[in-house]
Amino acid sequence: MKNRLVLFDLDGVLLDSADNMRQSWAVLLQKTGLSIPFNDYFSRIGRPFPDIMELLGLGSEAVRLEKIYMTASFDFLRAATFFPGTVEILQQLNSNRIKVGVVTSKDRQRTTAVLQQLPCSFHTVQCPEKAYRGKPAPDYLLLAMAEANCDPADTLFIGDMETDHEAALRAGISYAHASWGYGEPIPFVPNLKTWPDLFSILK
């Protein structure tokens, strides 16, 4: 297999967290009196939460809103479940000595809580930090490759949003689209309909 490192987005690729997001957004609206529809938020996921708030015209309130949202998200963590086949595909990659990593726009605390549920090892896990730009910038993909000691030519990123695709292009790495995720199909890229499709790409 030519790809020695497979990087995954988290929400919409490994984790089905739409219900968690919907419930958390409802709590945010209730506690703040805002009236922004959930779909206005949901259509922009894939970016760090403060960046989404900026796009919604709430940049000055981002810190306060993120705290409310994160607290609710932890409360509803059971509403987020892994997509069928996730554990098996990660274990199969581990067994084939293919390095595995996660590059997500979810914060470190919630990402750690989610990944601790998986009986798999990750060579790199990248979450938003103030020092670097979030997706669609390539920064965290580049950091993931550096930490895993892999070149762009040996790396595949699997996402579900246009921001994931753009980040992969800017990082100079291959991209595959998880069609079960939350974004629209992206033309001219490998489209994963089920997890076994991944190994046809890796051959």
C-alpha positions as CSV (number, residue, x, y, z in Angstrom):
1,M,0.0,0.0,0.0
2,K,1.5,3.3,-1.1
3,N,-0.1,5.5,1.7
4,R,1.7,5.1,5.0
5,L,-0.4,7.6,6.8
6,V,-4.2,7.9,6.7
7,L,-5.7,11.0,8.4
8,F,-9.4,11.3,9.3
9,D,-11.6,14.2,10.0
10,L,-13.7,13.3,13.1
11,D,-17.3,14.7,12.9
12,G,-19.1,13.3,9.9
13,V,-16.4,10.8,9.1
14,L,-15.7,8.7,12.2
15,L,-18.3,10.2,14.5
16,D,-22.0,10.7,13.8
17,S,-22.4,13.8,16.0
18,A,-25.3,15.6,14.2
19,D,-27.8,15.0,17.0
20,N,-25.2,16.1,19.6
21,M,-24.6,19.3,17.7
22,R,-28.4,20.0,17.3
23,Q,-29.1,19.5,21.0
24,S,-26.1,21.6,22.0
25,W,-27.1,24.4,19.7
26,A,-30.6,24.4,21.1
27,V,-29.2,24.9,24.6
28,L,-27.0,27.7,23.3
29,L,-30.0,29.5,21.8
30,Q,-32.0,29.0,25.0
31,K,-29.3,30.4,27.3
32,T,-28.4,33.4,25.1
33,G,-31.7,34.4,23.4
34,L,-30.2,34.1,20.0
35,S,-32.4,33.0,17.1
36,I,-29.9,31.7,14.6
37,P,-31.2,28.4,13.0
38,F,-29.2,25.3,13.6
39,N,-28.7,24.8,9.9
40,D,-26.9,28.2,9.7
41,Y,-24.4,26.7,12.1
42,F,-24.3,23.2,10.8
43,S,-23.7,24.2,7.2
44,R,-20.4,25.7,8.3
45,I,-19.0,22.9,10.4
46,G,-15.5,21.7,9.5
47,R,-14.0,25.0,10.8
48,P,-13.1,25.8,14.4
49,F,-16.0,27.1,16.5
50,P,-14.6,30.6,16.8
51,D,-14.3,30.8,13.0
52,I,-17.9,29.7,12.5
53,M,-19.0,32.4,15.0
54,E,-17.1,35.0,13.0
55,L,-18.9,33.9,9.8
56,L,-22.3,34.2,11.7
57,G,-21.4,37.7,12.8
58,L,-20.8,36.6,16.4
59,G,-17.1,36.9,16.6
60,S,-17.0,39.2,19.6
61,E,-19.1,36.6,21.5
62,A,-17.2,33.6,20.4
63,V,-15.5,32.8,23.7
64,R,-18.7,33.0,25.8
65,L,-20.7,31.0,23.2
66,E,-18.1,28.3,22.9
67,K,-18.1,27.7,26.6
68,I,-21.9,27.3,26.6
69,Y,-21.8,25.1,23.6
70,M,-19.0,22.9,24.8
71,T,-20.6,22.3,28.2
72,A,-23.9,21.2,26.5
73,S,-21.9,19.0,24.0
74,F,-20.4,17.1,26.9
75,D,-23.8,16.7,28.5
76,F,-25.1,15.2,25.3
77,L,-22.0,13.2,24.4
78,R,-24.0,9.9,24.4
79,A,-25.9,11.3,21.4
80,A,-22.7,11.0,19.3
81,T,-21.9,7.5,18.1
82,F,-19.3,6.1,15.7
83,F,-20.4,5.3,12.2
84,P,-20.8,1.5,11.5
85,G,-17.5,-0.1,10.6
86,T,-15.3,2.7,12.2
87,V,-13.7,0.5,14.8
88,E,-13.0,-2.3,12.4
89,I,-11.4,-0.1,9.7
90,L,-9.1,1.6,12.2
91,Q,-8.1,-1.8,13.7
92,Q,-7.4,-3.1,10.2
93,L,-5.2,-0.1,9.4
94,N,-3.3,-0.7,12.6
95,S,-2.9,-4.3,11.8
96,N,-1.5,-3.4,8.3
97,R,1.0,-1.1,10.0
98,I,-0.5,2.0,8.3
99,K,-0.2,5.0,10.5
100,V,-3.5,6.6,11.5
101,G,-4.3,10.1,12.7
102,V,-7.1,12.5,13.3
103,V,-7.2,16.2,12.1
104,T,-10.4,17.8,13.4
105,S,-11.9,21.2,14.1
106,K,-13.3,19.9,17.4
107,D,-11.5,21.1,20.5
108,R,-8.9,19.0,22.3
109,Q,-11.0,18.2,25.4
110,R,-14.0,16.7,23.5
111,T,-11.8,15.0,20.9
112,T,-9.9,13.2,23.7
113,A,-13.1,12.1,25.3
114,V,-14.4,10.7,22.0
115,L,-11.2,9.0,20.9
116,Q,-10.7,7.3,24.3
117,Q,-13.7,5.2,23.4
118,L,-11.9,3.6,20.5
119,P,-9.7,0.5,21.0
120,C,-7.2,1.8,18.4
121,S,-3.9,3.7,18.4
122,F,-3.4,7.1,16.7
123,H,0.1,8.4,15.7
124,T,-1.2,12.0,15.7
125,V,-4.2,13.9,16.8
126,Q,-4.5,17.5,15.8
127,C,-7.1,19.9,17.2
128,P,-7.4,23.7,16.9
129,E,-4.8,25.8,18.8
130,K,-4.4,29.6,18.7
131,A,-0.9,29.3,17.2
132,Y,-2.2,27.8,13.9
133,R,-5.0,28.3,11.4
134,G,-7.8,25.9,11.3
135,K,-9.2,24.2,8.2
136,P,-9.5,25.0,5.3
137,A,-5.9,26.1,6.0
138,P,-3.4,23.2,5.7
139,D,-1.6,23.9,9.0
140,Y,-2.9,20.9,11.0
141,L,-2.5,18.5,8.1
142,L,1.2,19.6,7.8
143,L,1.6,19.3,11.6
144,A,0.1,15.8,11.5
145,M,2.5,14.6,8.8
146,A,5.5,16.0,10.7
147,E,4.4,14.3,13.9
148,A,3.9,11.0,12.1
149,N,7.1,11.4,10.2
150,C,5.4,11.0,6.8
151,D,5.6,12.9,3.5
152,P,2.6,14.4,1.6
153,A,3.1,11.7,-1.2
154,D,2.5,9.0,1.4
155,T,-0.6,10.6,3.1
156,L,-4.3,10.3,2.5
157,F,-6.9,12.6,4.2
158,I,-10.5,11.5,4.5
159,G,-13.1,14.2,5.1
160,D,-16.7,15.1,4.4
161,M,-16.7,18.9,3.9
162,E,-15.4,21.2,1.3
163,T,-13.1,22.7,3.9
164,D,-11.5,19.3,4.3
165,H,-10.9,19.0,0.6
166,E,-9.4,22.5,0.4
167,A,-7.1,21.8,3.3
168,A,-5.9,18.6,1.6
169,L,-5.2,20.5,-1.7
170,R,-3.3,23.2,0.1
171,A,-1.3,20.6,2.0
172,G,-0.4,18.7,-1.2
173,I,-1.9,15.4,-0.1
174,S,-4.5,12.9,-1.5
175,Y,-8.1,13.3,-0.5
176,A,-11.1,10.9,-0.3
177,H,-14.6,12.0,0.5
178,A,-16.8,10.2,3.0
179,S,-20.2,10.2,1.3
180,W,-22.0,9.3,4.6
181,G,-20.9,12.6,6.1
182,Y,-22.5,16.0,6.3
183,G,-21.1,17.8,3.2
184,E,-22.1,17.7,-0.4
185,P,-20.3,15.4,-2.9
186,I,-17.1,16.8,-4.3
187,P,-16.5,16.0,-8.0
188,F,-13.4,14.3,-9.3
189,V,-12.2,12.9,-6.0
190,P,-12.5,9.3,-4.7
191,N,-15.9,8.8,-3.1
192,L,-16.1,6.4,-0.2
193,K,-19.6,4.8,0.0
194,T,-18.6,2.3,2.6
195,W,-15.5,1.8,4.7
196,P,-14.2,-1.2,2.6
197,D,-13.8,1.2,-0.3
198,L,-10.9,2.7,1.5
199,F,-8.7,-0.3,0.8
200,S,-9.3,0.0,-2.9
201,I,-7.8,3.5,-2.7
202,L,-4.8,2.3,-0.7
203,K,-3.8,-0.5,-3.0
